[in-house]
Amino acid sequence: MQFIYKRIVVKVAVKKIDDANVAVEGTIENKVIDTNVDKLAREAGKEMKVDGFRKGKVPPHVVKKLHGDKLRQDAEGEALRSLIDLGVKEAGINTADILGEPIFKKYDKKDDGIEVEMEISLRPEIKAEGYEKAVPAFKKPTATAKEVEEKLNEIAAQQAPFEKIKRKRMVRDGDMVVIDFEGFIDGEAFEGGKAEKFNLKIGSGQFIPGFEEQIIGMKYEEEKDVVVTFPEEYQSKELAGKEATFKVKLHEIQEQVAAELNDELAQKLLQDEKATLDTLKEKLKEQIVNEKVSKVYNEELKPKLIEALVAHFDFVLPNNIVEQEIDAKINAKAREMSEEELNEFKENPEKVEALREEVREEAQNSVKATFIVDALAKKEEVNVDDQEVSQAIYYEAMMSGQDPQQVIKYYQENNLLPAVKMGMIEDKLFGKLLGLDQK
C-alpha cells in the first residue's frame, strides 16, 4: 500500500503471520524525516527563548542548530509511529487488540532513509467452551474429632498464663525464669550486657546459643557463672566471636498453667460474649478443613488444573508477550548466577540464545495460562477490585509484622499491584471451578 505523507509517497507491506501476529515492512524516506524536523523546529521556535530573538520568534534554522540531534530523533519517532499506524490500518487491526510494543526485526538506516521490519502482536481470541472437563475431580478434606481436640488443646496451651511455681524446684526447659545478669569479657563489663529481674523463657532462643541451656538446673536464689561465645555474625562487631562470662542470679521460676476448656475461653478467643466451647470447636473444625484444602489446592489441584487447561485450549500466542516472559525468566535465572557464570554468558551470545530456547516452552505455557485465566474469569464473572487487593496486602503485612502502609507503597511504586490482582483472580476463579467456594 502507498501512503501519502506530506506529498511524499511511502510504501508499506503488511503480512499476516498468524491469528495473533502481523508483520509490517516499510521504508521511512529521509524526505519524510526532514519534513518532520522542519515542522518540529517551527513548533519549538514558538516556545523557545534565545538571546537575540524575541520569545516565540526563533527561526527554524536556529532551533535546528541548537537541537538538531534531538529534533532528528523526535522526527524519526513521529515518522515511525505514522508507519505503524498505516500498517495497522492496512491490516484492518482494531487498536484495542494490540498488545505491548512491536518487535523490531529490522531498523536499518540507509543513505535514502530507514528500512523497517516489525511484528505487531494481538490479543488472541479464545473460545471459552468445554473447559469444565479439564477440572480435576477431588474429595474435599474433612476434620476429625481428634484433630479438633488436638487443635483446641494446642490453642489452650498457647493461652496458658505463666504462674510462679507452688513448690520450689530446679529450672526446666520451657519454664519462665526471672533473673539478674551481667556480662563480662576479659573481666570487663560491656555495654548492654546487664539487666535485673529479666523475664526469660527457657528454650525460646532469645539469648545467644548456650546461655539458656546453662540456666536449666538452677535453683531459687542460686548464683552461677554462665560462659558463652558470641556468634561470629553477631550484630555488634565489638562482641562478635568473643567469649563472655555472665554472672546470673535466679529469683523466680514460673510455669504455664493449662487454660481451662470452657465457654469463657471460647468467648475470649472469638471475642464474642455469646460464644460457647462448641462454637469454638466448629470454628476450629472449619479452620482445619481450610488449611487442608489450601494445602491440597496449592500442592496438587492448582498445578493439575493449569496443566489441564493449557492442554485443553489451542490458540496462537502473541510473540512479543512470549519474548517478554522469556526475558523475565532469563533475568530470574541471572539473579541466581555467580559473577563467573554471568561473564560466561556475556562473552558467549550463543549460550544466551540456547538458554532462551531452553525456557521457551515454559514461557509459552505461562503466557497461555494467563490468557486462559483472563478469558475464563470474564466468562465466569469473577472479579477482584482494588480494595480487595489492598486488603489482602494489608493483612499479609500485618501477619508478617511489617508496616502495611509501607508495603502497599512499595507495591505501588514497583508496579506490582497488577500481578497481585491477577494472582487473586486466578485463585478465585480456580476456587469457583473446583467448587472450593461452596460452604
C-alpha positions in Angstrom: 0.0 0.0 0.0 1.2 3.6 -0.7 0.9 6.2 2.0 0.9 9.9 1.1 2.8 11.7 3.8 3.3 15.5 3.2 3.0 14.7 -0.6 5.8 12.1 -0.3 4.9 8.5 -1.2 5.8 5.8 1.4 5.3 2.1 0.6 4.1 -0.3 3.4 3.7 -4.0 3.1 1.6 -6.0 5.6 1.6 -9.8 6.0 -0.4 -11.8 8.4 1.9 -14.3 10.3 -1.0 -16.0 12.2 -4.1 -15.0 14.2 -2.1 -13.2 16.8 0.9 -11.7 14.9 1.2 -9.4 11.9 4.4 -8.4 10.0 4.8 -4.8 8.8 7.6 -3.7 6.5 8.2 -0.2 5.1 10.7 2.5 4.4 10.8 5.9 6.1 12.4 8.2 3.5 14.7 10.9 4.6 12.3 13.4 2.9 9.7 12.4 5.4 12.0 12.8 8.4 13.3 16.2 7.0 9.7 17.4 6.7 9.1 16.3 10.4 12.3 18.1 11.5 11.1 21.3 9.8 7.7 21.1 11.4 9.1 20.3 14.9 11.6 23.2 14.6 8.9 25.6 13.7 6.7 24.5 16.7 9.7 24.6 19.1 10.6 28.1 17.8 7.3 29.4 19.0 8.1 28.4 22.6 11.8 28.9 22.9 13.7 31.9 24.2 17.1 32.6 22.6 19.3 35.6 23.1 19.0 38.0 20.1 15.4 36.9 19.3 12.0 37.7 20.7 10.3 34.8 22.5 8.3 32.8 20.1 10.2 34.2 17.1 13.2 31.9 17.0 13.8 30.9 13.3 13.7 27.1 12.5 17.3 27.1 11.3 18.5 28.4 14.7 16.4 25.8 16.5 17.9 23.0 14.3 21.4 24.3 15.0 20.8 24.2 18.8 18.8 21.0 19.0 19.5 19.2 15.7 20.1 15.7 17.1 17.1 15.8 19.4 14.8 17.1 16.6 16.1 14.4 14.2 15.4 11.7 16.9 11.9 13.0 17.5 11.2 13.3 13.8 12.2 9.7 13.2 9.9 8.6 16.1 7.0 10.5 14.7 7.5 9.0 11.2 7.8 5.6 12.7 4.5 6.0 14.6 2.9 7.0 11.3 4.3 3.9 9.6 2.9 1.7 12.4 -0.5 3.5 12.2 -0.5 2.8 8.4 0.4 -0.8 8.9 -2.4 -1.2 11.5 -4.9 0.4 9.2 -3.8 -1.7 6.2 -4.1 -4.9 8.2 -7.5 -3.9 9.5 -6.4 -4.2 13.1 -8.5 -2.9 16.0 -6.1 -0.9 18.0 -7.7 -2.1 21.2 -6.5 -5.6 20.3 -2.8 -4.6 20.1 -0.6 -5.9 22.9 2.6 -4.2 24.1 5.2 -2.7 21.8 6.1 -4.1 18.3 9.1 -6.5 17.9 11.6 -4.8 15.6 13.2 -7.3 13.3 15.0 -4.6 11.3 15.7 -0.9 11.7 18.5 -0.1 9.3 19.4 3.5 8.5 20.4 3.8 4.8 21.5 6.8 2.7 18.0 7.4 1.5 16.0 6.5 4.7 15.3 3.9 7.3 14.2 0.3 6.4 11.9 -1.1 9.0 10.6 -4.6 9.6 8.4 -5.3 12.7 5.9 -7.6 14.2 2.7 -6.4 15.8 1.1 -8.7 18.3 -2.6 -9.0 19.0 -4.8 -10.3 21.8 -5.7 -13.9 21.0 -9.3 -14.9 20.5 -10.2 -17.7 23.0 -13.5 -19.6 22.8 -14.3 -20.4 26.4 -16.0 -23.7 25.9 -15.7 -27.2 27.2 -13.2 -26.2 29.9 -15.3 -27.8 32.6 -13.9 -31.2 31.5 -10.4 -30.0 32.5 -11.4 -29.5 36.1 -9.8 -32.4 38.2 -12.1 -34.3 40.5 -11.2 -34.5 44.2 -12.6 -35.3 47.5 -12.9 -32.3 49.9 -10.9 -32.9 53.1 -12.7 -33.2 56.5 -11.6 -32.6 60.1 -11.8 -35.5 62.6 -12.9 -35.0 66.2 -9.4 -36.0 67.3 -7.9 -33.2 65.1 -10.3 -30.7 66.6 -9.4 -31.7 70.1 -5.7 -31.5 69.4 -6.1 -28.1 67.9 -8.2 -27.0 70.9 -5.5 -28.2 73.3 -2.8 -26.5 71.3 -4.6 -23.2 71.5 -5.4 -23.6 75.2 -1.7 -24.2 75.8 -0.8 -21.0 73.9 -3.3 -19.1 76.1 -2.0 -20.6 79.3 -0.5 -18.0 81.6 2.8 -18.3 83.5 2.5 -18.5 87.2 5.0 -18.8 90.0 5.6 -22.4 90.9 3.9 -23.5 94.1 6.8 -25.7 95.3 10.5 -24.9 94.8 12.3 -27.0 92.2 15.1 -26.7 89.6 14.6 -24.9 86.3 13.3 -27.0 83.5 13.1 -26.4 79.7 10.0 -24.4 78.9 10.0 -22.5 82.3 9.9 -18.8 82.5 12.6 -17.5 84.8 13.2 -14.1 86.5 17.0 -13.4 86.6 19.6 -10.8 87.1 22.6 -11.0 84.9 25.7 -9.0 84.0 28.2 -9.9 81.2 32.0 -9.6 81.2 34.7 -10.0 78.6 38.2 -10.4 79.9 37.0 -9.3 83.3 35.5 -6.0 81.9 31.7 -5.4 81.9 30.4 -4.5 78.4 27.6 -2.2 77.4 24.1 -3.7 77.1 25.1 -6.9 79.0 23.3 -6.2 82.2 19.7 -6.5 83.4 17.7 -7.0 86.6 14.5 -9.0 87.2 14.6 -10.0 83.5 11.9 -12.5 82.2 13.4 -15.2 80.1 11.6 -18.3 78.7 14.0 -21.2 78.6 14.1 -22.7 75.1 12.9 -19.6 73.4 16.3 -18.9 71.8 16.1 -15.3 72.9 19.7 -15.3 74.2 22.9 -16.4 72.4 23.4 -20.1 72.0 24.4 -21.9 75.2 23.0 -19.3 77.6 19.5 -20.7 78.2 20.7 -24.3 78.4 23.1 -23.4 81.3 20.1 -21.9 83.3 18.4 -25.4 83.3 19.0 -27.0 86.8 19.5 -23.7 88.7 17.6 -23.3 92.0 16.0 -20.3 93.7 18.4 -17.5 94.6 21.3 -19.6 93.2 24.1 -17.6 91.5 26.1 -19.0 88.6 28.6 -18.1 86.0 27.4 -18.8 82.5 30.1 -18.9 79.9 29.2 -18.5 76.2 30.7 -17.4 73.0 29.1 -14.7 70.8 28.5 -15.9 67.2 30.9 -14.7 64.6 28.0 -13.0 62.7 26.7 -11.2 65.9 25.4 -7.7 65.1 27.8 -6.0 67.5 31.3 -6.2 65.9 32.9 -5.5 69.4 31.3 -8.7 70.8 31.3 -11.0 67.7 33.2 -14.2 68.2 34.3 -13.3 71.8 33.9 -15.4 74.9 31.8 -13.9 77.6 31.0 -14.7 81.3 27.6 -13.8 82.6 27.1 -13.7 86.3 23.5 -14.9 86.8 21.2 -14.9 89.8 17.9 -16.7 89.7 15.0 -15.1 91.6 11.9 -16.9 90.4 10.6 -19.8 88.3 7.3 -19.7 86.6 5.4 -22.5 84.7 2.4 -22.4 82.4 -0.9 -23.4 83.9 -3.2 -25.0 81.4 -6.1 -22.9 80.4 -9.5 -24.5 81.3 -11.5 -25.6 78.2 -14.8 -23.8 78.8 -17.2 -21.2 77.3 -15.1 -18.4 78.9 -12.1 -19.5 76.8 -14.2 -19.6 73.7 -15.6 -16.1 74.4 -12.0 -14.8 74.9 -10.6 -16.3 71.7 -13.6 -15.4 69.5 -14.2 -12.0 71.0 -17.9 -12.9 71.3 -19.7 -12.9 74.7 -22.3 -15.3 73.3 -19.7 -17.9 72.1 -19.6 -21.4 73.6 -17.0 -24.1 73.6 -19.0 -25.9 70.9 -18.9 -22.7 68.8 -15.1 -22.6 69.2 -14.9 -26.3 68.1 -16.9 -25.6 65.0 -14.6 -22.7 64.1 -11.5 -24.8 64.6 -13.1 -27.6 62.5 -13.6 -25.0 59.7 -10.0 -23.8 60.1 -8.6 -27.3 59.9 -10.6 -28.0 56.8 -9.5 -24.7 55.2 -5.8 -25.5 56.0 -6.1 -28.9 54.4 -7.9 -27.5 51.3 -5.3 -24.8 51.0 -2.5 -27.4 51.1 -4.1 -29.7 48.6 -5.0 -26.8 46.3 -1.5 -25.3 46.2 0.4 -28.6 46.0 -1.9 -30.7 43.8 -5.1 -29.1 42.4 -3.8 -25.8 41.1 -0.9 -27.3 39.2 -3.2 -30.1 37.7 -5.8 -27.6 36.7 -3.4 -25.2 35.0 -1.8 -28.1 33.1 -5.2 -29.4 32.0 -6.4 -26.0 30.9 -3.2 -25.3 28.9 -3.7 -28.7 27.2 -7.4 -28.1 26.5 -7.1 -24.8 24.8 -5.4 -24.3 21.4 -4.7 -20.8 20.2 -1.8 -18.8 18.8 0.2 -16.7 21.2 1.4 -13.1 20.7 5.1 -13.3 20.0 6.1 -10.1 21.9 4.4 -11.3 25.1 6.2 -14.6 24.9 9.5 -12.9 24.4 8.8 -10.7 27.4 8.1 -13.7 29.5 11.3 -15.4 28.3 13.2 -12.2 29.3 11.7 -12.4 32.8 12.7 -16.0 33.2 16.2 -15.3 32.0 16.5 -12.4 34.4 15.3 -14.6 37.2 18.0 -17.2 36.4 20.6 -14.5 36.1 19.9 -13.3 39.6 20.9 -16.7 40.9 24.1 -16.9 38.8 27.6 -16.3 40.1 29.6 -13.5 38.6 31.7 -16.0 36.7 28.6 -17.6 35.2 27.3 -14.2 34.2 30.5 -13.2 32.5 30.5 -16.5 30.6 27.0 -15.7 29.2 28.1 -12.1 28.3 31.1 -13.4 26.3 29.1 -16.1 24.6 25.8 -14.8 23.0 25.1 -18.3 21.6 24.7 -19.5 25.2 22.2 -16.9 25.9 20.2 -17.9 22.8 20.4 -21.6 23.9 19.1 -20.6 27.3 16.2 -18.7 25.8 15.2 -21.7 23.8 15.5 -23.9 26.9 12.9 -21.8 28.7 10.7 -21.0 25.7 8.1 -23.8 26.2 7.8 -22.9 29.9 7.3 -19.3 29.0 4.7 -20.1 26.3 2.7 -22.2 28.8 2.9 -19.4 31.4 1.6 -16.8 28.8 -1.0 -19.2 27.6 -2.3 -19.8 31.1 -2.5 -16.1 31.7 -4.7 -15.5 28.7 -6.9 -18.6 29.7 -7.4 -17.3 33.2 -8.4 -13.8 31.8 -10.9 -15.3 29.4 -12.4 -17.7 31.9 -12.6 -15.0 34.6 -14.8 -13.0 32.2 -16.9 -16.0 31.3 -17.4 -16.9 35.0 -17.8 -13.3 36.0 -15.0 -13.5 38.6 -13.7 -10.1 39.6 -11.3 -8.7 42.2 -11.5 -5.0 42.9 -8.6 -2.7 44.0 -9.9 -2.6 47.6 -9.7 -6.4 47.9 -6.1 -6.3 46.6 -5.2 -3.6 49.2 -6.9 -5.5 52.0 -5.0 -8.7 51.1 -1.6 -7.0 51.1 -2.5 -5.2 54.3 -3.4 -8.5 56.0 -0.3 -10.3 54.8 1.9 -7.3 56.0 0.2 -7.4 59.4 0.7 -11.1 59.8 4.4 -10.8 59.0 4.9 -7.9 61.3 5.6 -5.3 58.6 4.2 -1.8 58.2 1.1 -2.3 55.9 1.2 1.3 54.5 4.9 0.9 53.6 4.3 -2.5 51.9 1.4 -1.1 49.9 3.5 1.9 48.9 6.3 -0.5 47.7 3.9 -2.5 45.6 2.6 0.7 44.0 6.0 2.2 43.3 7.2 -1.1 41.7 4.0 -1.6 39.7 3.4 -5.0 41.4 -0.3 -4.5 42.1 -1.5 -5.8 38.7 0.4 -9.1 39.3 -1.1 -9.5 42.8 -4.6 -8.8 41.4 -4.1 -11.3 38.6 -3.0 -13.9 41.2 -6.1 -13.3 43.3 -8.3 -13.5 40.3 -6.7 -16.8 39.3 -7.2 -18.3 42.8 -10.8 -17.0 43.0 -11.6 -18.5 39.5 -10.0 -21.8 40.3 -11.8 -22.0 43.6 -15.0 -21.5 41.8 -14.2 -24.1 39.1 -13.2 -26.6 41.8 -16.2 -25.9 44.0 -14.0 -24.7 46.9 -16.0 -21.5 47.3 -19.1 -23.6 48.3 -19.7 -23.9 52.0 
